[in-house]
Amino acid sequence: MALPILNYLPVSLAVAYLLNAILAFAAVVLVDKVISHDIEAKHAFILSLVSFFAVPLLAPFVGAFERNASLVLSFVSWVILGEVILQSDRTTKLKVLVIAFVFYYLLSLFVADSVYAVLKRYLPF
């Protein structure tokens, strides 16, 4: 039995959300290497996968149809999961999370568009 969400989800959208999750993971790992060196990669991957793959996929089902609303929901889940999953003191976690989110957002503006252009050859966006 297929999940109802799969009926409404184009493959290209899932790939785009997965790319965002990978960019967020890279941002967390890079910022952590500069600031604290305390975050495990598997925790950063879980954080980015839930916040930037699962939350945007489910956002339209809770009434958040706009990109900005989805981004706000992703940020809220990012901070909450970061506080729960990541192991460090609170100020270091918040520094890493906020700086990584800003870094992710900049990466998504500049890198994601060029990657989408390459993927357009292979997937129907």
CNS distance restraints for C-alpha pairs under 8 A (distance, minus, plus):
assign (resid   2 and name CA) (resid   6 and name CA) 6.97 0.50 0.50
assign (resid   3 and name CA) (resid   7 and name CA) 7.51 0.50 0.50
assign (resid   4 and name CA) (resid   8 and name CA) 7.46 0.50 0.50
assign (resid   5 and name CA) (resid   9 and name CA) 6.31 0.50 0.50
assign (resid   6 and name CA) (resid  10 and name CA) 7.92 0.50 0.50
assign (resid   9 and name CA) (resid  13 and name CA) 6.73 0.50 0.50
assign (resid   9 and name CA) (resid  14 and name CA) 7.00 0.50 0.50
assign (resid  10 and name CA) (resid  14 and name CA) 6.63 0.50 0.50
assign (resid  11 and name CA) (resid  15 and name CA) 6.21 0.50 0.50
assign (resid  11 and name CA) (resid 123 and name CA) 7.70 0.50 0.50
assign (resid  12 and name CA) (resid  16 and name CA) 6.08 0.50 0.50
assign (resid  12 and name CA) (resid 123 and name CA) 6.13 0.50 0.50
assign (resid  12 and name CA) (resid 124 and name CA) 6.39 0.50 0.50
assign (resid  12 and name CA) (resid 125 and name CA) 5.31 0.50 0.50
assign (resid  13 and name CA) (resid  17 and name CA) 6.19 0.50 0.50
assign (resid  13 and name CA) (resid 125 and name CA) 7.50 0.50 0.50
assign (resid  14 and name CA) (resid  18 and name CA) 6.07 0.50 0.50
assign (resid  14 and name CA) (resid  53 and name CA) 7.74 0.50 0.50
assign (resid  14 and name CA) (resid  57 and name CA) 7.83 0.50 0.50
assign (resid  15 and name CA) (resid  19 and name CA) 6.05 0.50 0.50
assign (resid  16 and name CA) (resid  20 and name CA) 6.29 0.50 0.50
assign (resid  16 and name CA) (resid 116 and name CA) 7.62 0.50 0.50
assign (resid  17 and name CA) (resid  21 and name CA) 6.25 0.50 0.50
assign (resid  17 and name CA) (resid  52 and name CA) 6.33 0.50 0.50
assign (resid  17 and name CA) (resid  53 and name CA) 4.98 0.50 0.50
assign (resid  17 and name CA) (resid  56 and name CA) 7.29 0.50 0.50
assign (resid  17 and name CA) (resid  57 and name CA) 7.77 0.50 0.50
assign (resid  18 and name CA) (resid  22 and name CA) 6.26 0.50 0.50
assign (resid  18 and name CA) (resid  49 and name CA) 7.49 0.50 0.50
assign (resid  18 and name CA) (resid  52 and name CA) 7.47 0.50 0.50
assign (resid  18 and name CA) (resid  53 and name CA) 5.69 0.50 0.50
assign (resid  19 and name CA) (resid  23 and name CA) 6.18 0.50 0.50
assign (resid  19 and name CA) (resid 112 and name CA) 7.58 0.50 0.50
assign (resid  20 and name CA) (resid  24 and name CA) 6.11 0.50 0.50
assign (resid  20 and name CA) (resid  52 and name CA) 6.02 0.50 0.50
assign (resid  20 and name CA) (resid  53 and name CA) 7.23 0.50 0.50
assign (resid  20 and name CA) (resid 108 and name CA) 6.88 0.50 0.50
assign (resid  20 and name CA) (resid 112 and name CA) 7.66 0.50 0.50
assign (resid  21 and name CA) (resid  25 and name CA) 6.11 0.50 0.50
assign (resid  21 and name CA) (resid  48 and name CA) 5.06 0.50 0.50
assign (resid  21 and name CA) (resid  49 and name CA) 5.12 0.50 0.50
assign (resid  21 and name CA) (resid  51 and name CA) 7.50 0.50 0.50
assign (resid  21 and name CA) (resid  52 and name CA) 4.87 0.50 0.50
assign (resid  21 and name CA) (resid  53 and name CA) 5.78 0.50 0.50
assign (resid  22 and name CA) (resid  26 and name CA) 6.19 0.50 0.50
assign (resid  22 and name CA) (resid  45 and name CA) 7.93 0.50 0.50
assign (resid  22 and name CA) (resid  48 and name CA) 7.19 0.50 0.50
assign (resid  22 and name CA) (resid  49 and name CA) 7.61 0.50 0.50
assign (resid  23 and name CA) (resid  27 and name CA) 6.17 0.50 0.50
assign (resid  23 and name CA) (resid 104 and name CA) 6.17 0.50 0.50
assign (resid  23 and name CA) (resid 107 and name CA) 6.99 0.50 0.50
assign (resid  23 and name CA) (resid 108 and name CA) 7.13 0.50 0.50
assign (resid  24 and name CA) (resid  28 and name CA) 6.23 0.50 0.50
assign (resid  24 and name CA) (resid  48 and name CA) 5.53 0.50 0.50
assign (resid  24 and name CA) (resid  52 and name CA) 7.41 0.50 0.50
assign (resid  24 and name CA) (resid 100 and name CA) 7.37 0.50 0.50
assign (resid  24 and name CA) (resid 101 and name CA) 7.22 0.50 0.50
assign (resid  24 and name CA) (resid 104 and name CA) 5.20 0.50 0.50
assign (resid  25 and name CA) (resid  29 and name CA) 6.22 0.50 0.50
assign (resid  25 and name CA) (resid  44 and name CA) 5.93 0.50 0.50
assign (resid  25 and name CA) (resid  45 and name CA) 5.52 0.50 0.50
assign (resid  25 and name CA) (resid  47 and name CA) 7.81 0.50 0.50
assign (resid  25 and name CA) (resid  48 and name CA) 5.36 0.50 0.50
assign (resid  25 and name CA) (resid  49 and name CA) 7.87 0.50 0.50
assign (resid  26 and name CA) (resid  30 and name CA) 6.04 0.50 0.50
assign (resid  27 and name CA) (resid  31 and name CA) 5.99 0.50 0.50
assign (resid  27 and name CA) (resid 100 and name CA) 5.12 0.50 0.50
assign (resid  27 and name CA) (resid 101 and name CA) 7.38 0.50 0.50
assign (resid  27 and name CA) (resid 103 and name CA) 6.04 0.50 0.50
assign (resid  27 and name CA) (resid 104 and name CA) 5.46 0.50 0.50
assign (resid  28 and name CA) (resid  32 and name CA) 5.87 0.50 0.50
assign (resid  28 and name CA) (resid  44 and name CA) 6.44 0.50 0.50
assign (resid  28 and name CA) (resid  96 and name CA) 7.01 0.50 0.50
assign (resid  28 and name CA) (resid  97 and name CA) 7.16 0.50 0.50
assign (resid  28 and name CA) (resid 100 and name CA) 5.12 0.50 0.50
assign (resid  28 and name CA) (resid 101 and name CA) 7.86 0.50 0.50
assign (resid  29 and name CA) (resid  33 and name CA) 6.19 0.50 0.50
assign (resid  29 and name CA) (resid  39 and name CA) 7.75 0.50 0.50
assign (resid  29 and name CA) (resid  41 and name CA) 6.90 0.50 0.50
assign (resid  29 and name CA) (resid  44 and name CA) 7.09 0.50 0.50
assign (resid  30 and name CA) (resid  34 and name CA) 6.55 0.50 0.50
assign (resid  31 and name CA) (resid  35 and name CA) 6.09 0.50 0.50
assign (resid  31 and name CA) (resid  96 and name CA) 6.19 0.50 0.50
assign (resid  31 and name CA) (resid  99 and name CA) 7.05 0.50 0.50
assign (resid  31 and name CA) (resid 100 and name CA) 5.85 0.50 0.50
assign (resid  32 and name CA) (resid  36 and name CA) 5.31 0.50 0.50
assign (resid  32 and name CA) (resid  37 and name CA) 5.39 0.50 0.50
assign (resid  32 and name CA) (resid  38 and name CA) 7.10 0.50 0.50
assign (resid  32 and name CA) (resid  39 and name CA) 6.58 0.50 0.50
assign (resid  32 and name CA) (resid  96 and name CA) 6.15 0.50 0.50
assign (resid  33 and name CA) (resid  37 and name CA) 5.02 0.50 0.50
assign (resid  35 and name CA) (resid  92 and name CA) 7.84 0.50 0.50
assign (resid  35 and name CA) (resid  96 and name CA) 6.99 0.50 0.50
assign (resid  36 and name CA) (resid  92 and name CA) 6.98 0.50 0.50
assign (resid  36 and name CA) (resid  96 and name CA) 7.91 0.50 0.50
assign (resid  38 and name CA) (resid  87 and name CA) 6.88 0.50 0.50
assign (resid  38 and name CA) (resid  88 and name CA) 6.37 0.50 0.50
assign (resid  39 and name CA) (resid  43 and name CA) 7.10 0.50 0.50
assign (resid  39 and name CA) (resid  44 and name CA) 6.99 0.50 0.50
assign (resid  39 and name CA) (resid  86 and name CA) 6.15 0.50 0.50
assign (resid  39 and name CA) (resid  87 and name CA) 6.34 0.50 0.50
assign (resid  39 and name CA) (resid  88 and name CA) 7.42 0.50 0.50
assign (resid  40 and name CA) (resid  44 and name CA) 6.44 0.50 0.50
assign (resid  40 and name CA) (resid  86 and name CA) 7.70 0.50 0.50
assign (resid  41 and name CA) (resid  45 and name CA) 6.08 0.50 0.50
assign (resid  42 and name CA) (resid  46 and name CA) 6.22 0.50 0.50
assign (resid  43 and name CA) (resid  47 and name CA) 6.10 0.50 0.50
assign (resid  43 and name CA) (resid  85 and name CA) 6.30 0.50 0.50
assign (resid  43 and name CA) (resid  86 and name CA) 6.40 0.50 0.50
assign (resid  44 and name CA) (resid  48 and name CA) 6.13 0.50 0.50
assign (resid  44 and name CA) (resid  86 and name CA) 7.52 0.50 0.50
assign (resid  45 and name CA) (resid  49 and name CA) 5.92 0.50 0.50
assign (resid  46 and name CA) (resid  50 and name CA) 6.08 0.50 0.50
assign (resid  47 and name CA) (resid  51 and name CA) 6.04 0.50 0.50
assign (resid  47 and name CA) (resid  78 and name CA) 6.60 0.50 0.50
assign (resid  47 and name CA) (resid  81 and name CA) 6.20 0.50 0.50
assign (resid  47 and name CA) (resid  82 and name CA) 6.62 0.50 0.50
assign (resid  47 and name CA) (resid  85 and name CA) 7.48 0.50 0.50
assign (resid  48 and name CA) (resid  52 and name CA) 5.62 0.50 0.50
assign (resid  48 and name CA) (resid  53 and name CA) 7.46 0.50 0.50
assign (resid  48 and name CA) (resid  78 and name CA) 7.40 0.50 0.50
assign (resid  49 and name CA) (resid  53 and name CA) 5.16 0.50 0.50
assign (resid  49 and name CA) (resid  54 and name CA) 6.65 0.50 0.50
assign (resid  50 and name CA) (resid  54 and name CA) 4.85 0.50 0.50
assign (resid  50 and name CA) (resid  55 and name CA) 6.23 0.50 0.50
assign (resid  50 and name CA) (resid  77 and name CA) 7.94 0.50 0.50
assign (resid  51 and name CA) (resid  55 and name CA) 5.42 0.50 0.50
assign (resid  51 and name CA) (resid  56 and name CA) 7.60 0.50 0.50
assign (resid  51 and name CA) (resid  74 and name CA) 4.97 0.50 0.50
assign (resid  51 and name CA) (resid  75 and name CA) 7.26 0.50 0.50
assign (resid  51 and name CA) (resid  77 and name CA) 5.65 0.50 0.50
assign (resid  51 and name CA) (resid  78 and name CA) 5.40 0.50 0.50
assign (resid  52 and name CA) (resid  56 and name CA) 6.15 0.50 0.50
assign (resid  52 and name CA) (resid  74 and name CA) 6.06 0.50 0.50
assign (resid  53 and name CA) (resid  57 and name CA) 6.26 0.50 0.50
assign (resid  54 and name CA) (resid  58 and name CA) 6.20 0.50 0.50
assign (resid  55 and name CA) (resid  59 and name CA) 5.77 0.50 0.50
assign (resid  55 and name CA) (resid  70 and name CA) 7.52 0.50 0.50
assign (resid  55 and name CA) (resid  73 and name CA) 7.07 0.50 0.50
assign (resid  55 and name CA) (resid  74 and name CA) 6.05 0.50 0.50
assign (resid  55 and name CA) (resid  77 and name CA) 7.78 0.50 0.50
assign (resid  56 and name CA) (resid  60 and name CA) 7.56 0.50 0.50
assign (resid  56 and name CA) (resid  70 and name CA) 5.70 0.50 0.50
assign (resid  56 and name CA) (resid  71 and name CA) 7.77 0.50 0.50
assign (resid  56 and name CA) (resid  73 and name CA) 7.93 0.50 0.50
assign (resid  56 and name CA) (resid  74 and name CA) 6.97 0.50 0.50
assign (resid  58 and name CA) (resid  62 and name CA) 6.90 0.50 0.50
assign (resid  59 and name CA) (resid  63 and name CA) 6.50 0.50 0.50
assign (resid  59 and name CA) (resid  64 and name CA) 5.09 0.50 0.50
assign (resid  59 and name CA) (resid  65 and name CA) 6.86 0.50 0.50
assign (resid  59 and name CA) (resid  70 and name CA) 6.00 0.50 0.50
assign (resid  59 and name CA) (resid  73 and name CA) 7.66 0.50 0.50
assign (resid  60 and name CA) (resid  64 and name CA) 4.92 0.50 0.50
assign (resid  60 and name CA) (resid  65 and name CA) 4.93 0.50 0.50
assign (resid  64 and name CA) (resid  69 and name CA) 5.47 0.50 0.50
assign (resid  64 and name CA) (resid  70 and name CA) 5.96 0.50 0.50
assign (resid  65 and name CA) (resid  69 and name CA) 7.01 0.50 0.50
assign (resid  65 and name CA) (resid  70 and name CA) 7.18 0.50 0.50
assign (resid  66 and name CA) (resid  70 and name CA) 6.37 0.50 0.50
assign (resid  67 and name CA) (resid  71 and name CA) 6.08 0.50 0.50
assign (resid  68 and name CA) (resid  72 and name CA) 6.17 0.50 0.50
assign (resid  69 and name CA) (resid  73 and name CA) 6.22 0.50 0.50
assign (resid  70 and name CA) (resid  74 and name CA) 6.05 0.50 0.50
assign (resid  71 and name CA) (resid  75 and name CA) 6.13 0.50 0.50
assign (resid  72 and name CA) (resid  76 and name CA) 6.17 0.50 0.50
assign (resid  73 and name CA) (resid  77 and name CA) 6.16 0.50 0.50
assign (resid  74 and name CA) (resid  78 and name CA) 5.86 0.50 0.50
assign (resid  75 and name CA) (resid  79 and name CA) 6.20 0.50 0.50
assign (resid  75 and name CA) (resid 101 and name CA) 7.63 0.50 0.50
assign (resid  76 and name CA) (resid  80 and name CA) 6.20 0.50 0.50
assign (resid  77 and name CA) (resid  81 and name CA) 5.80 0.50 0.50
assign (resid  78 and name CA) (resid  82 and name CA) 5.80 0.50 0.50
assign (resid  78 and name CA) (resid  97 and name CA) 7.55 0.50 0.50
assign (resid  79 and name CA) (resid  83 and name CA) 6.13 0.50 0.50
assign (resid  79 and name CA) (resid  94 and name CA) 7.65 0.50 0.50
assign (resid  79 and name CA) (resid  97 and name CA) 6.74 0.50 0.50
assign (resid  80 and name CA) (resid  84 and name CA) 6.37 0.50 0.50
assign (resid  81 and name CA) (resid  85 and name CA) 5.66 0.50 0.50
assign (resid  81 and name CA) (resid  86 and name CA) 7.75 0.50 0.50
assign (resid  82 and name CA) (resid  86 and name CA) 5.30 0.50 0.50
assign (resid  82 and name CA) (resid  93 and name CA) 7.05 0.50 0.50
assign (resid  82 and name CA) (resid  97 and name CA) 6.94 0.50 0.50
assign (resid  83 and name CA) (resid  90 and name CA) 7.40 0.50 0.50
assign (resid  83 and name CA) (resid  93 and name CA) 6.94 0.50 0.50
assign (resid  83 and name CA) (resid  94 and name CA) 7.89 0.50 0.50
assign (resid  86 and name CA) (resid  93 and name CA) 7.04 0.50 0.50
assign (resid  87 and name CA) (resid  93 and name CA) 7.73 0.50 0.50
assign (resid  88 and name CA) (resid  92 and name CA) 6.46 0.50 0.50
assign (resid  88 and name CA) (resid  93 and name CA) 6.05 0.50 0.50
assign (resid  89 and name CA) (resid  93 and name CA) 6.24 0.50 0.50
assign (resid  90 and name CA) (resid  94 and name CA) 6.15 0.50 0.50
assign (resid  91 and name CA) (resid  95 and name CA) 6.08 0.50 0.50
assign (resid  92 and name CA) (resid  96 and name CA) 6.10 0.50 0.50
assign (resid  93 and name CA) (resid  97 and name CA) 5.98 0.50 0.50
assign (resid  94 and name CA) (resid  98 and name CA) 5.97 0.50 0.50
assign (resid  95 and name CA) (resid  99 and name CA) 5.98 0.50 0.50
assign (resid  96 and name CA) (resid 100 and name CA) 5.73 0.50 0.50
assign (resid  97 and name CA) (resid 101 and name CA) 5.97 0.50 0.50
assign (resid  98 and name CA) (resid 102 and name CA) 6.29 0.50 0.50
assign (resid  99 and name CA) (resid 103 and name CA) 6.05 0.50 0.50
assign (resid 100 and name CA) (resid 104 and name CA) 5.86 0.50 0.50
assign (resid 101 and name CA) (resid 105 and name CA) 6.07 0.50 0.50
assign (resid 102 and name CA) (resid 106 and name CA) 6.28 0.50 0.50
assign (resid 103 and name CA) (resid 107 and name CA) 6.14 0.50 0.50
assign (resid 104 and name CA) (resid 108 and name CA) 6.00 0.50 0.50
assign (resid 105 and name CA) (resid 109 and name CA) 6.27 0.50 0.50
assign (resid 106 and name CA) (resid 110 and name CA) 6.35 0.50 0.50
assign (resid 107 and name CA) (resid 111 and name CA) 5.27 0.50 0.50
assign (resid 107 and name CA) (resid 112 and name CA) 6.86 0.50 0.50
assign (resid 108 and name CA) (resid 112 and name CA) 4.82 0.50 0.50
assign (resid 108 and name CA) (resid 113 and name CA) 7.41 0.50 0.50
assign (resid 109 and name CA) (resid 113 and name CA) 6.79 0.50 0.50
assign (resid 110 and name CA) (resid 114 and name CA) 7.26 0.50 0.50
assign (resid 111 and name CA) (resid 115 and name CA) 6.37 0.50 0.50
assign (resid 112 and name CA) (resid 116 and name CA) 5.99 0.50 0.50
assign (resid 113 and name CA) (resid 117 and name CA) 6.23 0.50 0.50
assign (resid 114 and name CA) (resid 118 and name CA) 6.53 0.50 0.50
assign (resid 115 and name CA) (resid 119 and name CA) 6.18 0.50 0.50
assign (resid 116 and name CA) (resid 120 and name CA) 6.01 0.50 0.50
assign (resid 117 and name CA) (resid 121 and name CA) 7.41 0.50 0.50
assign (resid 118 and name CA) (resid 122 and name CA) 7.81 0.50 0.50
assign (resid 119 and name CA) (resid 123 and name CA) 5.96 0.50 0.50
assign (resid 120 and name CA) (resid 124 and name CA) 6.18 0.50 0.50
assign (resid 120 and name CA) (resid 125 and name CA) 6.07 0.50 0.50
